[in-house]
Amino acid sequence: MSTPYPFTAVVGQTDLRLALLLNAVSPAVGGVLVRGEKGTAKSTAVRALSALLPQVDVVPGCRFSCAPAAPDPACPDGPHEPGEGTTRPARMVELPVGASEDRLVGALDIERALAEGVKAFEPGLLADAHRGILYVDEVNLLHDHLIDLLLDAAAMGASYVEREGVSVRHAARFLLVGTMNPEEGELRPQLLDRFGLTVEVAASREPAQRVEVVRRRLAYEDDPAGFATRWAADEHDVRARVVAARALLPQVALGDNALLQIAATCAGFEVDGMRADIVMARTATALAAWAGRTGVRKEDVRQAALLALPHRRRRNPFDAPGLDEDKLDEILGQFPDDEPDNEPDPEPGPEPEPDPEGPDDGGPDGGGGGVPPQGGGPDSPETTQAPEAPETPERQDAPEAPTPQPSTQEADGADGAEQGAVRAAEPFRTKMLSVPGLGEGASGRRSRARTAHGRTTGAQRPRGQLTKLHLAATIHAAAPHQKARGRSGRGLVVRKDDLRQATREGREGNLVLFVVDASGSMAARQRMSAVKGAVLSLLLDAYQRRDKVGLITFRGSTAELALPPTSSVDAAAARLEQLPTGGRTPLAAGLLKAREVLRIERLRDPSRRPLLVVVTDGRATSAGAPGGRQDSTPRELSGRSARLLAAEGVASVVVDCESGPVRLGLAGELAADLGGPAVTLDGLRADSLAGLVKNVRTAVTSPSSHTNRRAA
């Protein structure tokens, strides 16, 4: 809709609104990362913020929004003489998930540069967002190299574009806001640290607030202009307060006592690096300015910690974000209370008038209205509850569950008694497993693939717009035609048909589908703990290599898709932790379930290649698969199912969980049917002397192994 939803009409989400306003007051805070479930007003609040920013003075005709009072001396459209300018509203630029690097940073017209000798540069989204807001929805789904470029520009305040010896630099200072749903995958810790603040949002569970959300949203959709008019006075008040806080910000003093509180807080939570201290200092200063004060108080430091530290204290990918507020109060309690200010506190801002549509505490999709409390203080009864800090995972602190007695029935065909969930052993660094061949999937760190970034391996005619010029190949293609083109002097006549684009090879992320045996033959507590530890280690490896993961378990008489393929490795780890064991071993059902899941995923995302990881001891004691031949044994059915997967070219690896002095080697036979290697739990470790017998690549591409199995 052309009329944005008013910022002050958003219901609840006090921390979200406060974090956005603090960045509007001081863009040096470093932006906001908003994490939360779908339908919680993340995008609505961000889009509404642009209307609260002061208007910008720009040089007329400058594509890079230079300020007329102090234009950028290196502006590509410059040089500009200081003088009068024109005024326009602050922009909010959205970066789509599928954007290319050229769309983000800008593109040089290489064809014109070569054919006409003209350095033609088309600005990208970073130039459009200068002195405004750059909004990245679903930032966790953006390619890593784009996130790196984005955060580097945000940190340096400038964007650099390099294309075959031609350099362009322009200013790029903007308020960076990213939103994400953690269920769809996490950002790398290095990227999390680059966002100044983070906020966790969730939909209200209070019926009255949910009713108000619906009421306001429907009223807005019926008459957007009229709804915005009813909130215009509140919008004006907040806009004026942002302007006043910006003017006051240079006068705010950050005393030694406040700096010691910040340093002690960051040290107490064992935050890596110094970026957290700097962000906390800037946030506390912005909080004081927002409250109309020239001195930073302990309450500002506390609120700054709650916004700046939760995403920086994660020690591993499966730690839930959040901050222990009791520990925070204990650290800050070691410092004396603030001395009374010489100047009295300012009077609270004017209260918004009641809205005809309902009380001043509601908004769309689940977020909050009114002006956030000064200095991040407690909410008034009319505003919403502040979101509670997420607690740390139970598995870190909760006492271990009582140990069930191990089953004595371990032989084939025996029914293992069902047991409760077993805690996973400590994860370890695993060996590299990859998919053979050369893929074209999403960028990642596992298997070889043709990518936009990486080492140059050759050249080809461009498909569509030319992006990466292969200079030597272009000259080689143009050289034979110079006489016919009437070349004069020493110049080289290059035409469009001569242009060659570089082909590059890098790494891709894969779909790693885990098929985990949870039957009675695996139910010995110590062994299942080791198995879960191994799978958890592989999940950590998948997280670091930017893979999608899925989880299938089989036990009793059926196989279950415990987790559909997702980018959220955290979700897979949580499902693994709750996995019960017991019952017979329907190995064939697990393999056929994997085949069906891979078939569906191939239709959804054909470029992402799968890697099947089967975690089992190889025993098959139940047919499991419906419609199977009655004259076939469970082992014959599992072998036939494995050969179906091998015939479809699915790269597989079997993690052999068999233990004890007498081993049947059934997992090795399963690996042979799948056309992949078998590796023991100990051999899976990266620091183990025992290695994989053969790499996944050689196992799958070996034609003799397939021929022998088909003959058998």
N, C-alpha and C positions, 0 to 999 in steps of 0.2 A: 504494500500500500504506500502511496506517496506521502501520507501523513504519518510520521513515526509515533509509536506509542510513547506517552510521556514518561520520563524517568521517575518522576515523583509518584506516579500511579502504580508502580510495580509493588506487588504485595510481598512483604517480608524481605528475606535475603539481605539483612542488615550488613553483614560482613562484605558481601559482594558489592553493594552500593558504596560502602565506605572505601573499599580498596580502589574502585574505579575513580571515585572523587579525589582520593589522595594522589593518584597518578595525574589527574587533571590539574591539580594544584602544583605538583612537582613531577614533571615527566622523567626527571633523573632517577626516580625510584626504580624504574626499570620494567614497567609493565605488570600485567596481571595474568596469571593462568587460572582459569575457572574450571574446576573439576566437578562433575556431578552427573546424575542420571538424566535421561532425556525428559523434556517437558518441564524444566525448572527455571525458565525465564533467563537462561544464560544469554542467548542471542538477543532477546528483547531488551535486556538491560544495557548491553553493549551498544546496540544500535541507537538506543535512546540517549546515550551519553553525549554523542556528537552535538546535539542541540544545546547542551549546557556549556560547551566550550566557547570562549570569546571569539569574535570574528578576527580574521587575519588580514593584515595589510600585505599586498603582494605587488611586485613590479609588473606593470601591464605587459601582457604578451609573453612573459617568462613561463616556460613549461615546468620549471623546477621550483616555483613558488618562493622566489627570493624576496626577502624583506626589503622594502625600499629604503629604509633608514640605514641598513647595513647589509648590502647585497653580498652574496658569496663571490669573492674575487675569482674563484675557479669555476664558476657556473658555465656549463657548455653553451648556454644561450647568451652569455655575457661577452665582455664586461658591461656592468650596469653602473650608471652614475647615480649616487644617492639623490633622492628627491621624493616627489609626491608619488603615491601609489594608489591602487584601488583596493577596496575592501570586499571580502567574500567570506561566507561561512566556512568554518573548519570542516574539512572533509573526513568522511569515514570510508576507507577503502577496504574492500573484502578480498582476501586472497583465496581463490577456490582450491580445493584439495588437489585437483588434477592440473594445476598450473605448471607451466614449464619454467625452466631457469630464465629463458629469454623474456618471458612474460613478467617475471618478478623483477629482474635487475635492468631490463631493457635489452634491445637488440641492435647490433650494427648491421646495416644492409651491405653484406659482403659483395653481392653482385654489383652494386653501384660503385663500391670502393675499388673493385678490380677493373670493371669495364670503363668507369668514368673518372676514377681517381677522386671521388667525393667521399668524405668521411661523414656519412649520414647515420645519425644515432636516433633511435626511437625510444623515448623514456619508458620505463616499466612502472610497476605498481609502487615500488619504493619511492620513486620520484613523485608520484601522485599523492602518496601518504605524507610527504614532508610537511611538518607543522600541523599534522592532524592525527588521525587514528588509523592504525593498520590492524584489521580484525581478521584472525585466522580461525575459522570454525573447524572443529575436528583436527586440531593441530597435531594430534598423535598419529593421524593417518597420512600426514604430509611426508614426502620423501626426506630422508635424513640430510641430503646435501642441500635441499632448499631451506630446511630449518637452520642449518649452519650459516648459510648466506644471510638469512633473515636476522638471526641473532647477532651475527658479526656487524651488520649494518646498524642494528639498534644500539650496540655497544659503542661503536666508533662514531656514530652520527653521520656516516658517509657511506656511499656505495661506489664500488670500483668495478668497472667492466673492462675485461681484457679480451681482445679478439685479434689473434694473429699480428701482434705488435702494435695494435692501435689501443690506446688507453683512454677511458673516459671516467671522470670522477665527478660526483655531484653530492650535495648535502642530502642527508636522509635522516632527519630527526623526527620521530613520531612516537606516539603512545601505542605500545604493542600490547594487544589483548588476544589471548588464545583461549579457546574453550575445548573441552574434551570430555568424552564419556569413558571412564576407566575400564568399563567392560569391553571396550574395543581395542585395548592395548595401552601400555604405558609408554611414556617418553623415557629416553635414556637419562640416567642421573646427571650426566654432563649437561644435557639440554635443560633439565628441570632447574638446575642451579642458575641458569642464565635468566630465568624469569625472576623479576624482583619479588613479587608477592604471589601467593596462591590462596585460593578460597575453595572450600568444599561446600557445595550447595545440594540441597535435597528438598523434595516437595514436602509441604507441611502435612502433618497427620491430624491437624485440628480441623474438624468439619466446618467450623465457622469461617476459617481462613480459606478453605477450599471453595466454599460457596462464594466468597467475595472475589476470588480469582475468576470464577466462571462469570459472575455478574459483570465485572468490569470488562472482561474480554468480549463478552457479547455486546455490551454497550459500545465499545470501541469499534467493533466490526459493523454495527448498525449505522454509526455516524462518526467516522474517524475525526473529521474536522470539529464537530461539536464537542466530542469527548476531549480533544486536545485543548479546546478553548476553555473548558471547565477547569483544566489543570494549569492554565497559562500563568496564573499568579504564583503558584508554587514553583513552577519552572523558573520564573523570573527571579524569585528569591534565592533559589539555589545557584543560579547563574551569577547573580551579584555576589554571593558568598564565595564562589570560586575565584572571581576576579579580585575580591578583597584579600583572600588568602594568598593568592599569587603575589600581590603587592607587599604583603606583610612578610613573606617567606625570607627575603634577604636579611631581615632584622632579627630573625629567631636565633637565639644563642644556644649552642649545644655545649653545656658545661662539662667539666672533667668528671663530675659525679655521674652524669648521664652516660658518658663514654665508658666509665668503669662498669656501670650496670650492663651496658650492651656487651662489652667484652666478656664479663663474667657469665652472662647468659649463653653466648655462643660457645664459650669453652665448656660450660656445664653440660650442654647438649652434644658436645663432641662433634661440632659441625666442621667439615673440612674446608680449608681455605679461608680467605678473608672477605670474600664477596658478601657473606651473610652480615658481617659487622658493618660494612659500608651501607648495605641496603637498609639495615635496621636504623642506622643513624639518619639516613635520608627520610625514612618513613616516619620516625619519631619527630623530626623537624617539621614535616608536612602535617602531622597530626596537631602539633602545637599551633601552626599557622591556621589550620582549619578551625581550631577552637578559638582563634583570635588572641593567642598568647604569644609572647616573645621569648618564653623560656620553656625548655623541655622538662616534663615531669616524669616521675616513675610510672604513672599510668600510661603515658605515651610510649615508654619503653616496653611495657607489658603488652600493649596492643600491637606494637610493631613486631614483637616476637611472635605473637599468634598469627600474624600475616606473613612474616618473612622466613620463618624457620621450619614449618611442618614438612615442606617438600625437600628440605635439605638434610634432614636427620635420618633419612632412609639408609640403613646400612647394607641392605641387599634388596633385589627387586621385589621380594615377597613380603617385605615389611610394609604394613599399612601406614600411610602418612598420618600425621597428627602430632600433637604436643601434649606432654603431661603437664597440665596446668598446676597441679600441686607442687611438682618439682620447680616449675617456673616461679611460683610464689615463694618457695623456700629460698631460691637463689636471690631474688630481689629483696626478700626479707632481711638479708644480711646487711643491706644498706639503710642508712637513716632515712626517715621520711623527708619529703620535700619541705624546704623552708617556705614560709608564706611569701608570696610575691609582693613586691612593693606596690604593684598596681592591682586593683581589684579585677576579678574575673569579669569578662563582658557579660552583658545580659544575654540570655538565650535568644536565639533567632525567633522571628515571628512564627507562631504556629500556623500551619496551613488551615484554611477554612474547610469545614466539613464538606465533602463532596456529595452531590445529590444521589450518586450511584451507590454510596455506602460509606463506611468508616474509612479513615485515612490509614489503613494498614493492609491494603490488598493490591493485586496486579495480575498480569497475564502469566499464564503458564506456571505460575507458582512463585513469584518473587515479590517486593514490598514498597510501600509508598512513604511519602514524607521525607524529610531531611534526616540523614543518619545522625545519631546523637553526637554532640560535640566531643572531640577527643576520643571517640570510640567508647564512651561511657556506657552504662547500662541503659537498656531500652526503657521507654515509658510504657505504661500498660497498654497504650493504643498500638504500639508497634509490635513487631513479631519477635519471637524468641530467637536469640542468637544460636546458630548451629553449634552443637556440641562437638568438641574435638574428637575425631575418631580414636577409638581405643586401639592399643597394640594387639596384634593377633593373639588369640588364646594359646596357641601352641608355643609361644615364647615363654609364658609365665605360668600357665595352668599346670597343676600337678598331673603327672602321668596317670592314665586310667589304670585300674587294676588289671594285672596281667592274666589273660585267660589261659587255661591249661592247653598245651599244644595237643593237636589231634594225633592219635597213635595210628591212624589209618592213612598210610602214605602210598600204598601200592595202587597200581592201575585198577580202576573200577570201584575203588572204595569211596564211600560218601564221607567227606570231611564235615564235621560239625561246624555250623556257621559261627563265626567269631565277630567280635566288634572290630572297629577300626583300630589299626596299629599305627603308632607314630613312626614317621620316616626317620631313617638314620641321617647323619650329617651329610649334606651334599658335597661333591668333590668336582674337580675340573675333569671333563671328559675328553676323549679323543675326538678328532674331527671326523664326522660322517658327512658324505656329500652325495649328490645325485650325479650320475654320469652324463656326459655330453655337454652341450652348450645351450643354455636356456635363454629366455627373453622375459623373465618374470620381473616382479617388483625388486627394487634395489635392496640388497641385504648383504650378508657376510658368509654365506654358506657355499653355494655351488657356482661354477663358472657360468657366465652369461654375457650376452651382448648388452651393454649399458651405455648411458650417455657419458659416464665418467669412468676412467680407468686407462689402461695402457692401450695405445693405438696398435691395431693388428692388421690393418689394411685400409682399402678405400673402395667406395662404390658411388654410383650415380645417386644424387640426392633424391629422397622420396618426400616430395613436398618442399617446405622451406629449408634452405641450406642453413645448418647450425654450426657444425664443426668442419671447417675447411681442411682438406688434406692438400697442402700446398705443393708438395713434390708430385703427387699424382695429377694435380691440375696442370702443372707445367708440362708434365710428360704427355698428357692428353692433347695439349695445345700445340706442342712443338712441331709435330709433323705437318701442320696446316699453315705455318707462318708464310711460306712462299706464295701459296694460293691466296692468302689474305692481304698480300701486298704490304708486308711489314716494312716500315721505314725506320732507319736509325737503329738504335739499340733496344727499342721498346718491344715488348711481347704483347701480341694481340690475343686477348683471352675472350672467348664468347661463353654464353651460358651453357652450351652443351659440353664445354670442357671442364666445368666445375665438378670436383669430386669431394665427396664427404667422407671424413675419417670414420672408420668402424673401430669401436673400442670394446675392450673386454674387461669386465669387472666381476663382481659377485652379486648373486641374487638371494632373496629369501625364499624358502620353500614352505610347503605344507607338511609338517611333521605330524603324522598320525600314529599315536601310540595305541597298541592293542595289548592290554595287560591282562594276564591270567590271574583271576581272583578266586580260583577254585580251591578245593580242600587239599590238593597236593601241594599247594603253595602256602598253606595256612599256618605252618609252624611260625610262631611269632618272630623269632630272631631272623628267619629267612625273609619273611614278608617285610620286616623293617628294612632289611638291606635292599630288597627289591624297590621299595618305595623311595629309598635314598638314591638309588640309581636313576629312577625315573625323574625324581626331583632334580638331579644333576643334569639330566638331558633337557629338562624344561628350562633350567638356568642357561644352558648353552643355546637353546632356541631363542630365549629372550635376547641374549647378547647378539645373536645373528639375525634378528629381526624376522623370525619365521612366524607363520600362523601355526597353531597347534590344535589337535583334536584328541579326544580320549575315548576309547572303546574298552569296555571290560566284559569278560565272559566268565560265567560260573553257573552251576546248576544245569539248566537245560537251554539257556538263552544267552545271547549277547546283547549288551545295552550300549547305546551311544551316550556316555556319561557327559560329554561336552562336545557339542558341534564345533567344527573348525572355527577358530576365533583368533584374533590378535592378542587377546588377554591371556597371557601366560599365568597371571595371578589366579584367574578363575580355574585353570587346569590344576594348579597346585592345591587350591582349596578342595576341588573334587577328589583329588588323589588322597588328601589327608583323611577324608571321610569314607574311603573305600572299605567296605566290609569284605570278608573272605569266607569261603566254605562251599561245600557242594561238589558236584562232579565237574568234569572238564570238557565243555563243548568247544574244543579248539576250532573245528570246522565252522561253527556258527560265528565265532569271532572273526575269522578270516573273510567269510562271506559278507559279514556286516561291514568290514573295512572296504571290501570291493564296491559295495553299494554306496558308501559314503564318498569314496573317491570318484565314482561315476558322476554323482551329483555335483561335486566340487569342480570336476573337469568342465561341466557345462557352465557353472557360475564364473569360474576364473581359469580359462584354458591356458593362460601363460604361466601360471604358478605350478611348478612341478612337485609331485609328492615324494616323500620319503617315509616308508612304512617301517615302524620300529615295533617288533613283536617281542614282548617280555614274557617268557614262559619257560617251563622245564621240558616242554615238548610232549608231555603226556596228553593223550586224548582218551577220555573214559566215557564220553557221551556224544551221540550223533549230533544232537542239538539242532542241526539244520533241518527245518521242515521240508518235507517232500523228498528227503534223501532216500537212496535205494536201501531197502530193508536188508539186502544181502551184503551190504558193505559194512565193514567194521569202522569204528570211529577214527582209527588211524588212517584207513584208506580214504575216508571222506576228507580228513584234514589235508592229506597229501594232494588229493584232487583239487581242493579249494586253493591250496598254495600254488599249484601249477597254473590255475586260471589267472592268478595275479601276475605270475612270471610271464605268461604269454602276452599280457597286456603291457609289458614293459615297466611295471612298477618297481622302482628301486627299493630294496628291502634290506633290513639287517635284523638278526635274531639275537636278543640278549638271553644267553643260556643261564637259567637260574637253578639248574640241577646242583645238588650238593650231596655230600656223603662219600664214603670210601668206594661204593659201587655205583657207577654211573652208566646209564643205558645209552647215552648219546643221541637221544631222540630229538633234541633241539638242533643238533647238527644236521640230521636228516631233514628236518623241516626247513632249515636254511638252504639246503641243496635244492629242495623243491621250489623254494621261493626265488632261487637264483641269486642269493646274497650271502654275505658272510655271517658266521656265528661268533659271538664274542662273549666271554664269561664276564661276571660282575667285576672281577679283579682286572681283567684285561680291558675293561671300559675306561679305566683311569688313565688320564693323560700322562701321569708320571710312572705308569707301570712298565716294567721291562717286557712283559708279555704283550705283544701287539696283536692287531687284527691279522688273521691268517691271510686274508686278501681284502683289498679295498672294495668298497661297494661298486666302484667304477669298473674294475676288472672283472668282478663277479657277474655283473649284469651284462656286460658287453661281450663276454666269452661265448662264442657260438657253440663250442663243443659241449659245454655243460648243459645247454638247453637241448641239444640233439640227443645226448645220452639219456636225459630224463624222459624225453618224449618216447624214446625207444623202449625205456623200461615200462 
